[in-house]
Amino acid sequence: MKIPSEASLLRIFIGESDKVDGKPLCEVLVQEARRQGLAGATVLRGFLGFGANSRIHTTKVLRLSEDLPVIVEIVDRKDRIEAFLPLLDKLIDEGLITLEDVRVIAYRHNSDR
């Protein structure tokens, strides 16, 4: 797949404990992005953060959180990302979603594997 140099980056900030039909929301988002043929998705797990409710989520031993911050990042052409957005409205009850223009420098895979 070829991504144009001008693309969009979708960032979805959710909690580790967020679920959809018993499945982790981050997994549902990645699987759906793959099903829709988007260029790629990455899930990042945070070790400290807070959101709209101002509650701290941390990995510190004395305050071990069961709901650490998670960010799902997806990059693709702007039109393909925008087509993905209505799904987010259905799946995400709380969190933050951002969209920004990015310049893709490289998007490669090893075809020998």
trRosetta pair geometry for C-beta under 8 A, 3 or more apart (Angstrom, degrees):
i j d omega theta_ij theta_ji phi_ij phi_ji
1 37 7.8 161 -98 175 145 90
1 39 5.7 -157 109 -113 138 80
1 107 7.7 -61 92 134 83 131
2 107 7.6 136 -143 77 40 125
3 7 5.4 0 173 -77 114 141
3 39 5.2 18 -70 -99 123 156
3 75 7.1 34 -147 132 159 99
3 76 6.4 -123 -118 -137 113 47
3 77 6.6 -160 -144 -51 75 74
3 104 5.1 109 108 -39 119 178
3 107 4.9 69 27 6 117 163
4 7 6.1 155 70 -64 75 82
4 77 6.1 67 21 -102 104 96
4 104 7.2 126 99 34 38 126
5 103 5.8 2 164 -160 85 76
5 104 5.3 -141 -139 56 40 82
5 105 7.9 57 -140 -82 89 29
6 78 7.7 -19 130 -28 89 112
6 101 6.8 -16 -167 -168 88 105
6 102 7.9 152 -155 81 44 43
6 103 6.5 -26 -96 -106 54 64
6 104 7.7 -113 -34 12 10 88
7 39 7.9 -34 -151 15 149 153
7 75 5.6 64 127 -180 136 91
7 76 6.2 -152 -163 125 117 13
7 77 5.8 -84 -126 -92 83 34
7 78 6.8 -172 -158 -43 40 68
7 81 8.0 112 175 -24 81 129
7 101 7.6 145 82 -157 34 58
7 102 5.5 -29 74 68 83 90
7 103 7.7 132 26 -115 79 16
7 104 5.0 47 6 -32 127 114
8 75 7.1 178 87 -143 45 57
8 76 6.8 -19 57 68 84 54
8 77 7.1 36 15 148 94 20
8 78 4.4 104 -29 -100 122 64
8 81 4.3 -110 83 24 130 157
8 82 7.7 76 36 -37 169 79
8 99 5.9 -5 -175 -170 116 94
8 100 7.0 153 -155 80 68 33
8 101 6.2 -48 -102 -103 65 46
8 102 6.7 120 -136 18 14 89
9 73 6.4 -17 -169 -163 96 98
9 74 7.5 151 -157 77 48 44
9 75 5.2 -18 -101 -96 70 87
9 99 7.2 160 81 -153 52 46
9 100 5.2 -16 57 63 99 85
9 101 7.8 66 15 155 84 3
9 102 4.5 67 -26 -24 110 132
10 72 8.0 -15 113 109 92 86
10 73 7.0 152 81 -155 57 45
10 74 4.5 -12 58 60 108 95
10 75 7.5 -169 20 -75 72 37
10 81 5.1 178 -42 -154 120 117
10 84 7.0 -85 -42 84 172 132
10 85 7.8 -150 -121 -81 136 81
10 97 7.2 -15 -170 -168 89 92
10 98 7.6 160 -156 85 44 51
10 99 5.5 -10 -104 -104 67 80
11 71 5.9 -19 -164 -167 95 106
11 72 7.4 151 -156 77 43 51
11 73 5.5 -10 -102 -101 73 77
11 96 7.9 -6 113 110 94 90
11 97 7.1 162 86 -155 56 45
11 98 4.6 -3 57 57 104 96
11 99 7.7 -164 23 -72 71 36
11 100 7.7 13 -1 9 109 101
12 29 6.4 -139 67 -149 159 162
12 71 6.9 145 73 -159 51 52
12 72 4.3 -11 57 55 108 100
12 73 7.8 -162 22 -70 73 35
12 74 7.8 28 -5 2 107 103
12 88 6.7 -143 -108 -129 127 126
12 92 7.0 -132 -160 -86 116 149
12 95 6.4 30 180 142 77 140
12 96 7.7 163 -157 86 39 52
12 97 5.3 -4 -108 -108 71 81
13 51 7.0 164 133 -105 120 114
13 69 6.7 -22 -163 -164 91 104
13 70 7.6 148 -155 80 45 49
13 71 5.6 -17 -98 -101 65 79
13 95 5.3 174 89 -174 63 91
13 96 4.1 5 50 55 119 94
13 97 7.4 -149 23 -69 74 37
13 98 7.7 41 -11 -2 105 98
14 18 4.8 -75 169 22 117 152
14 25 5.6 -104 152 93 160 136
14 26 6.6 -169 67 -65 129 85
14 69 7.9 139 81 -158 33 57
14 70 5.3 -29 73 69 80 99
14 71 7.9 151 25 -92 66 31
14 72 7.1 13 15 -3 112 105
14 92 6.6 -115 -93 -129 118 108
14 94 7.8 119 -132 93 74 62
14 95 4.2 -30 -92 -106 67 141
15 18 4.8 119 63 -28 80 97
15 51 7.8 -89 -61 -13 98 145
15 57 7.2 -167 -127 -92 98 163
15 67 4.4 -4 -175 -177 123 100
15 68 7.4 139 -158 72 68 28
15 69 6.7 -58 -108 -106 54 41
15 70 6.5 87 -177 17 10 98
15 94 7.8 15 -2 90 111 102
15 95 7.3 -138 -9 -88 72 98
16 24 7.6 -33 -175 -141 55 115
16 26 7.7 -26 -123 -10 50 130
16 45 6.8 47 -90 -133 116 101
16 66 7.5 -137 82 152 116 46
16 67 5.5 -177 48 -150 87 39
16 68 4.5 40 -18 52 135 73
16 69 7.4 -4 -30 27 88 5
16 70 5.1 126 -76 -36 63 117
17 66 5.9 53 -64 130 131 86
17 67 4.3 -59 6 -102 117 88
18 24 7.3 76 81 -160 64 59
18 25 4.0 -27 113 4 104 137
18 26 7.6 102 69 -27 103 75
18 70 7.7 -129 29 43 110 128
18 92 7.7 14 -179 -128 149 70
18 93 7.6 -172 -141 38 112 96
18 94 7.8 -149 -102 60 125 81
18 95 7.3 -8 -72 -57 163 124
19 22 5.9 0 176 -125 130 11
19 23 6.2 140 -158 65 82 31
19 24 6.2 -57 -104 -98 69 30
19 25 6.0 -131 -96 -39 14 82
20 23 5.7 -31 68 62 74 88
20 25 5.3 99 -17 -99 98 72
20 28 4.7 -3 47 -33 133 169
20 91 5.6 -29 -90 -149 142 96
23 27 5.7 -103 163 76 104 120
23 28 5.4 117 103 -57 119 102
24 27 4.4 82 74 6 96 106
24 28 7.0 -168 94 -9 50 85
25 28 5.5 -55 -148 36 36 114
25 29 6.3 38 155 -21 68 104
25 91 6.6 140 -146 160 101 109
25 92 7.2 97 -169 -96 140 74
26 29 5.7 -53 -149 35 32 113
26 30 6.5 29 155 -16 65 106
26 43 4.7 82 176 -125 128 136
26 70 5.1 -86 -68 152 137 145
26 72 5.4 -179 -137 -68 84 115
27 30 5.8 -55 -146 38 33 108
27 31 6.1 30 157 -17 67 109
27 43 8.0 -25 -69 -54 51 158
28 31 5.9 -58 -145 40 27 110
28 32 6.2 24 157 -17 64 110
28 91 6.5 -170 114 -151 132 141
29 32 5.9 -59 -146 39 26 108
29 33 6.3 29 155 -21 64 106
29 41 7.0 -171 125 -171 89 153
29 72 5.0 15 105 -167 146 171
29 74 7.9 -125 157 -45 106 128
29 88 7.9 42 -118 -99 110 83
29 91 7.0 164 -77 116 86 156
30 33 5.7 -52 -147 35 31 112
30 34 6.4 30 154 -17 64 106
30 41 4.6 -169 -123 97 77 138
30 43 6.3 -66 -57 -40 131 112
30 72 6.7 -137 -59 -141 83 121
31 34 5.7 -55 -150 37 31 111
31 35 6.2 34 151 -22 65 107
32 35 5.4 -50 -143 36 35 115
32 36 6.3 26 158 -12 66 107
32 84 7.8 129 126 -147 106 100
32 87 6.1 180 155 166 149 156
33 36 6.0 -62 -148 43 28 104
33 38 4.3 -58 -176 41 86 133
33 40 7.9 32 137 152 128 13
33 41 4.4 97 80 -42 156 138
33 74 5.3 -137 -129 -116 147 135
33 84 6.7 27 -106 -133 78 142
34 37 7.6 45 178 -70 33 24
34 38 7.1 -77 -74 45 28 84
34 41 7.1 -98 -47 17 80 119
36 80 7.6 148 138 -173 112 96
36 83 7.4 179 -176 108 136 111
36 84 6.2 154 93 -94 165 96
37 80 7.7 -97 93 -151 87 130
38 41 6.6 61 94 -45 126 98
38 74 5.7 -1 150 -170 150 118
38 76 4.7 -106 -155 -45 86 148
38 80 6.0 153 -109 147 80 123
38 81 7.5 83 -127 -84 122 62
38 84 6.6 19 -70 -69 135 143
39 74 7.8 132 55 -176 79 75
39 75 5.9 -56 72 93 125 73
39 76 4.3 166 4 -94 103 86
39 80 7.9 103 -17 97 88 152
39 107 6.6 -38 -175 -158 132 145
40 74 7.1 180 93 -140 46 61
40 75 6.4 -2 62 50 89 86
40 76 7.8 158 28 -63 57 89
40 107 7.9 -169 1 -147 130 110
41 72 6.2 -3 -174 -175 109 94
41 73 6.8 161 -154 83 58 48
41 74 4.6 -17 -102 -94 87 87
42 72 7.4 163 82 -154 42 50
42 73 5.0 -11 58 57 91 98
42 74 8.0 177 21 -74 61 46
43 70 6.2 -11 -170 -173 98 105
43 71 7.3 157 -156 82 49 47
43 72 5.3 -19 -101 -100 75 73
43 73 7.9 -178 -81 19 28 70
44 70 7.0 154 80 -160 51 54
44 71 4.5 -10 58 59 103 98
44 72 7.9 -171 21 -76 71 27
44 73 6.9 34 -6 -7 110 109
45 68 5.9 46 -174 112 93 130
45 69 7.5 137 -166 87 47 57
45 70 5.7 -21 -107 -105 61 77
46 49 4.8 27 129 -18 153 127
46 57 7.5 80 94 97 112 113
46 68 5.8 -170 73 166 72 94
46 69 3.5 -5 45 73 133 104
46 70 6.8 -136 9 -69 87 29
46 71 6.9 77 -39 -13 104 97
47 58 6.9 34 156 -153 63 56
47 59 4.4 -51 -156 3 88 126
47 68 6.8 -21 -110 -151 31 127
48 56 7.3 -18 -160 -169 80 93
48 57 7.1 163 -146 88 32 63
48 58 4.9 20 -108 -111 78 81
48 59 7.1 -88 -56 11 71 82
48 69 7.6 -15 94 16 19 120
49 56 7.7 158 87 -150 27 55
49 57 5.4 -14 64 56 74 101
49 68 7.7 91 32 -172 105 62
49 69 3.7 13 46 -28 145 147
50 53 7.7 -120 -177 74 90 63
50 54 5.5 27 167 -151 133 34
50 55 6.0 172 -137 73 96 34
50 56 5.1 -48 -73 -92 110 48
50 57 6.6 158 -86 9 52 79
51 54 7.7 -104 75 -47 40 26
51 55 7.4 -12 42 47 77 77
51 69 7.6 153 -49 -103 102 107
51 94 7.5 107 131 153 150 106
51 95 7.2 -72 -140 -124 149 41
51 96 6.8 -161 -140 -21 106 110
52 94 7.2 -121 37 -168 128 106
52 96 7.6 153 -40 -59 101 100
56 63 7.4 15 104 144 113 146
56 65 7.9 -130 123 -71 65 135
57 65 4.3 123 -158 -169 71 168
57 67 5.6 -95 -122 94 128 76
57 68 5.4 158 153 -119 118 39
57 69 5.6 142 78 -33 135 79
58 63 5.3 42 66 95 117 111
58 64 7.8 -102 94 -113 72 23
58 65 5.5 121 46 -15 42 119
58 68 7.8 80 -113 -111 2 86
59 64 6.9 14 -157 -126 39 65
59 65 6.9 -72 -73 32 40 94
59 68 6.5 25 -65 -102 87 129
60 63 4.9 32 76 46 107 89
60 64 7.1 -129 83 -69 48 49
61 64 6.3 -4 -150 -57 29 97
65 68 5.4 126 94 -69 117 66
74 81 6.7 155 109 -116 108 97
74 84 7.1 -83 110 106 155 168
75 81 8.0 -36 -150 -76 25 125
75 102 6.5 -58 -130 58 115 144
75 104 7.0 134 161 -89 133 109
76 80 4.4 -71 127 84 129 127
76 81 5.4 163 64 -53 94 86
77 80 4.7 83 62 9 87 106
77 81 7.0 -161 89 -7 42 87
78 81 5.9 -58 -148 38 31 109
78 82 6.2 28 157 -18 67 109
78 101 7.6 -12 -85 -106 117 82
79 82 5.7 -54 -144 38 30 111
79 83 6.5 34 154 -22 63 105
80 83 5.7 -51 -150 33 32 114
80 84 6.8 35 149 -22 61 105
81 84 5.6 -57 -157 31 36 115
81 85 7.1 55 146 -42 64 92
81 99 6.8 140 142 -136 133 115
82 85 5.6 -28 -157 -2 41 121
83 86 7.7 -43 -178 15 38 100
84 87 5.8 -55 -175 30 57 117
84 88 7.1 59 137 -26 78 101
85 88 5.6 -51 -158 25 44 115
85 89 7.1 45 152 -21 70 97
85 97 7.9 122 -135 156 88 148
85 99 7.9 -23 -90 -68 121 141
86 89 5.7 -48 -158 27 43 115
86 90 7.0 38 149 -15 67 103
87 90 5.7 -60 -159 36 39 111
87 91 6.1 15 155 -6 74 116
88 91 6.0 -69 -137 47 31 99
88 92 5.2 -7 -179 7 74 122
88 97 5.9 85 162 -100 151 155
89 92 7.2 -53 -104 45 15 89
92 95 5.1 -76 -171 37 120 124
92 97 7.0 125 80 -50 166 119
104 107 5.7 -14 -180 -32 128 111
110 113 5.0 68 99 -8 106 107
